[in-house]
């Protein structure tokens, strides 16, 4: 928690145990404030994602994104 894939070497990442596809990511963050991820997304939000996984420019959400805008 509160780390990113930039903080933890690939040899210590074990997300493949959850799903093999998680091995092929460009960026992962856990419990980080969206506004603190300025090198990845443009946001000043204080919201935190449990797990954020970036590979392609696609967003999946359980709710309507307009109800919780990132910016």
Helices and strands as residue ranges (DSSP letters): G 10-12, G 15-17, G 20-23, E 27-33, G 34-36, E 48-54, G 65-68
